[in-house]
Amino acid sequence: MKAVLQQISGWFGGLPNVGAAELPVRISGADVGRRKGTRAGMADFDQALLWVTVALLSWGLVMVYSATIAMPDNPHFSHYPRTHYLMMHVLSLTVGFVAALITFQIPLKTWEKVAPWLFVASLLLLMLVLIPHLGKSVNGAYRWIPLGLINFQPSELAKLAVLIYAADYMVRKMEVKERFFRAVLPMAVAVAVVGVLLLAEPDMGAFMVIAVIAMGILFLGGVNARMFFLISAVMVVAFGLMVGMNSWRRERIFAYLDPWTASNALGKGYQLSHSLIAVGRGEIFGVGLGGSVEKLHWLPEAHTDFLLAVIAEEFGLVGVVCVLGLFFWLIRRIMHIGRQSIALDRVFAGLVAQGIGIWIGFQTFINVGVNLGALPTKGLTLPLMSYGGSAILMNLVTIALVLRIDYENRQLMRGGRA
């Protein structure tokens, strides 16, 4: 691990050693460019951001093992060794780490050029997953394309594709952002097409995340406030109709409102009720690592959607607060890097970074809310921690994008070129 980090440090190094220009930005809490002629006292890369990411990934790895170690006792999983999910998660982390290293080598200008093509590719993959014998069905949902050892979930790529496309779109449409039909309607149509494909799987949770990402970038890109609130109202009505017109989703809402009745506790509210039991058992300091009872075949998807419930049971309120603190710092730092980019007149890079912050922040908010019973069950994983190859892969790619943006910002502030 030390050798790998030294190699990463080498890639971030080699920046020209010149004095910082006067720029209204801050790096790692220190003012840069307050005095002419002083050297920029900044590290070669954002070490704190990297280490917080490593902390979340490491804790997630431990908790995935803790949540799945007893799964082979279930006859349905008896053919798996006890380390099966641990090894698969390590494989996902390895693939994601390699993809992140490759992503970091790609300049933001390249991402800006390929944004429309990446969006089209994600649409094609969302269509492929619906073709019989190509898409893999799990619990009646067609969301995965089997790739041998791992399954790829196109909706995770779609999140990144819409983010990159929306940022590029807003940069190109800056001069017409006050005109609704010329500025907003084309982007709304693009998101609607993605939404139709996702609802056909079905995957309403991913569609919600994508819609929030697109709306967040429109808002940060400077769309007129009246148009933004109009879009927000339309989205709220649309999601309300999606829930109201689907009996399965309605039952989930009713189960969320009253998970303890016999019909709900054994039906649509089964996951929620056992998640709340796990959280309650943890109390302040938890029952200890490995001591969870709910993960012993009571809490479904304990290693994916409800990993936080296992953390709450084994580490208690203290553990949950630590997880939330790490995510808060991570998202705050990502948004700060986005503001730095915009201060340096790198609007596309700034919107991409802030869009990633919105993505991770909103998905974390939904997952935490579901685990604590504050929101209805949605099927969204906890970023960087939950088991899931495609999600971990795209999470690491997005973190690498943020580090690349930060790296180019530092080059500019040292007198170089991004």
N, C-alpha and C positions, 0 to 999 in steps of 0.2 A: 504493500500500500504506500509506503514511504517513497519507493522508487517511482511509482505512478504519479504521486503528487509532485515530485520533483520534475518529472517530465512535463506535467501540466504547467508548472511554474515556468519552465523553460519556454513553452509556447507563448505564455503571456509576457515573457520578457522581451528584451531586444528593442525596447522602445527608445526613440531618440531622447537623449538627455539634454533637454533644453529648458529654459525658464518658462514658466507658465504665463500665458497671457492673462489679462484681467477678464475674468469670466464670473458671472453671478451664480456660481454653483458651489456645492459642498461635496466633498468626498470623504466617506467614513468619519463624518463629524468634524473635519478640518476645513477651514476656508482655503480655497485655492485661488491664487491670483489677487489677493488683497493688496499686495505690494508689488510693483514692477521690479523685475530683476531678480526675484526670489525663485528658487527652484521649486517645482511642484513636489511636495513631500507625500507622494502617494505610492501605494504598493503596486506591483505589476498586475494584480488582479484582485477582485473582491474576495478576499480570503474568508471573511465572515459569512458571506452568502454561500460559498462553497461548503463550509463546515456545518452550517445549519441544514443544508440539503443532505449532507452525509449523515448527520444526526437523525433526521427524519427517516432516511432510507434504512439506517442500521436498526433503529427502534422498530420500524415496520417489519424488517426481516425477522427479528426476535419474536414479535407478536404473531406473525404468520405461522411460525413454527409452533408457538404455544397454542394457537387456535386450531391447528390441524393435527397435532401429534396423536390425538385419540381417534381420529377419523377412521383408521383401519379397523377399529372395533365394531364399526357399523358394517353389517354384511354387504351393503351396497358398495363400500370402498375397501372390502377385505383384501382385494388383489393388489392394493397399493402398499408399499413399505411406509413406515412411519415418517420417513424423511422425504416422501415423494413431493409434497407441496413446497417444502423448503428448497429442494434441489431445483424444482421448476421456477421458483421465485428467484433463486440465484442465477439461473439461466436467463430469466427476463432482465435482471439487473445487468448482467454481462452484456447482453445484446443492446440494452438501452445505453450502457456506458460507451460502447463502441459507436453507436449512432450519435451520441452526444459529442464525442470527440470529432466525428466527421462534420457534424453540424457547426461546431465552433470554427472550423476552417473556412466556412462559406461566408463571404462578406454580405452585409445587409443589402447592398445594391443588387446582388444576385437574387435574393429572396424577393425583392421588389419587382424584378423583371419576370420571374416565374410565377408570380402570384395568381394570374388568371389560369395558367396551366395546372397549377396545383389544385385549384378549385375544381376544374373540370375533371381531373384525375380522381378526386374524392367523390364526385358525383357518380363516375363510372363504377367505382368500387361499391358505393352504396346500392347501385343497381345490380351488380354482380351477386351481392349477398342474398338477393331475393330470388335468384334463379335456382330452381330445384337441382339438387345434387352438387351445387357449387357452394351455396350457403349452408352453414351448420345450424341446426335447430337445438336450442336448449330451453326446456320448459315452454315450448311453443313459440319462442321468439327466434327469428332468423337474424342474428347480429354478427356472426363470425364467419371467416373464411379459413378453413383448415389448411395449415402449412406444415404438416408433419408433426414435429414435437410441440409446436405452439399453434394457437389460433389467433388470427389477426382480426381486430374489430374496426371496420372502416369508420364507424362513428367517431372514434378517437382522432383519426386523421382529419375527419371533417371539421372538428373543432379548430385544429390548427389552420386548416385551409381557409375556413371562413374568417378567422382572425387576420391572417396575412392578406387575404383578398379585401376585407373591409378597410384595413389600414391603407392599402394601396389605393383603394377606391376613394377614400376621403382625401388623400393627397392630390389625386387627379381632379377631384370635384370641388376643390377649395373655393373656386371663383363662383360656383353656383349653389353653394350650400344653403342660401336663403330661399331657394326655389324648390318647393316640395317635389314636384313631379320630375324635375331634372336631377335633383340631388338625392332624394330618399327613395323614390319608388323603384328604381332599378335594383338597389340593394335589398329592398324589401322582397322583391320578386325572387332574387337569388336565395335569400334565407327561406322563403316559402317553399321553393323547390326542394331544398335540403330537408325541410320539415316534413313534406309529403313522403319522401323516401324513408325518413326515420320513423314516422308514424306507421308506415307499412310493415316495419320489422316486427313488433313495434318497440320504440325506444323514446318515450316522451321525455325522460330525464335528460338524455343527450340533447334533444331539441330545445329544452328549456335553457340549458347551458349555452348552446350556440346562439339562441335568440338574445340572451343577456350579454354575451360577448359582442354581438353586432350592435346592439343598442348602446352599450358602453362606449364603443369606439365612435359611433355617430355622435354621442354627447361630447366626448373628449375632443373630437374633431371639429367642434364648433357649430353643430347643427342648431338652428333656431330653437329656442326653448319651447315655443308653442308647438312646433312640429314634433319635438321630442316627447312632450306630454301627450300629444295626439297618438303617436306611435305606441307609447306605453299603455294608453287606454285601449287601443286596438288589441294589443298583445294580451292584456288581462282578460278582455272579453273573449278572445280566441281560445285561450287556455281554459277559461270557464266553460265554454261550449264543448271543448274536447272532453272535459271531465263529465259534464252533464249529459252528453249524448252517448256515453259509453258506460254500460252497467258495471263492468269490471272495475273501472276507475271510481265510479260512484261508491261501490262497496268498500273500496279502500279508504275513501274519505269518511264514510260512516264508521268503519273500524277504527280509524284514527281518533274520531271524536269520542268513541266509547270502546276501548280495546278490552275491557274486563268482562263484558257480558259473555255468556257461555258460547254463543254462536260466533262472536268475533274473536274471542280468545283462542278458539280452535279452528278459525278460518282465516279471514284476511288480516286480522289483528294478531296472529300468532307470533310473527317476528317481533312486532312492536312490544307486545306484552312481555316476551322473554328478554328483550333488550332492556326494558325498564326494570325487570327483576335483577338483571346483571348489574345495572347501574346502582340500584338500591343496595345490593349485597356488598358493593365496593366501599360504601360509606366514605370516610375521609382518606384513609391510607391504603385501602384495598386489602385483598386476602393474600397477596403475594404472587409473584411471577409463577405461572403454572398452576395456580390454585383455583382457577375459574371452574365452576360447576356448569354454568350455562353453555359453555362450548362443548360439553360432553353430549352432543346430539340433541340438545334442547333448542339452541339458537341456530336456525338455518343461516347459511352464508356468513358464519362468524369470521371467516378469514377475508371476506371481501367487503360487502356493504356494511356489516356490523362489527368491524374490527374495533371501533372505538368503544363499543359496549364491553368487549373483552378487556380492553385497556382500563376502562372504568372499574370493572370488577376486580382486576388484579392489582391496579395501582391507585384506585380510589379517585377522589376529587383532586388530589394533588397531581396525579398522573394526567388527568384530563386538562387541568390548568396548564401543565407543562407543555402538552401537545398544542393547545390553543396559543400559548405564548410563542412557541417556535413558528407556528404558521403566521401569527400576527407579525412577527419580526420579518419573516421571509417576504410576505406580501408588501409590507411597508417599504422594504428595501427595493423590491422590484418596481414599485410605483415611483420611488425616488429616482431610480436609474432612468425611468421613462421621462420624468420631468427634466433631468439633466440633458437628455437627448434633445428635447424640445427647446431648452435654453440655448443649445448649440446649433439651433436651426436644422435639426435632423428630425423632421416631423414624423416620417414613416417609422423610423426606429423607435421614436418615443411612443407612438400609438401601438406598435407591436408589443413593447415592454409593458405598457399599462394594460393592454388587452390580456396579456398573460397573467398579470396580477388580478384582473377581474375574473378570469377563468379559474385560477387556483382558489381565489377567495370565495367566489360564489359556490363552487363545487364543495369546498370545505364547509361552508356555511350550511348547505343543504344536507350533507352527510352528518354533520354534528347535530343538526336539528332533528333529523330522522332518528338517530340513535338515542337522543334524549327525549323523544316523544313530543317535540315542539312542532314538527312538520310531518305530513303524511309520508309513508314509505315511497321512495322514488327509484331505488336501484342504482344509485351513484356511489362510486368508491371514494375512499379517503385518499386524496392525492399523495403520491410518494410513499405511502405506507401500506395500503391494501394490496392483497394478492390480485394479480391481473397483468398479463404480459403486455397487451396493447397500451393499457393505461400507464404502466410504468415506463414503457418505451417513449410515449409522447410526453410524459412529465419530464423525463430527462432531456429530451430534445428541446423542450421549451426553456428549461433552465439554462441549457447551453446557448440558446438564442439570447437570453438576457445577459449572460456572461460575455457573449460576443458584442452585444450592444455596449456594455460597460467598457469593454476593451477598446472599442473604436472611439468612445467618448474620451477615454484617457489618452489615446493617441492624439486626438485633436487638441486637448488641453496641454499637451506637451509640445505642441508645435508641429506634429506630424499630420498625416492624412488618414482618414478612416479607411 
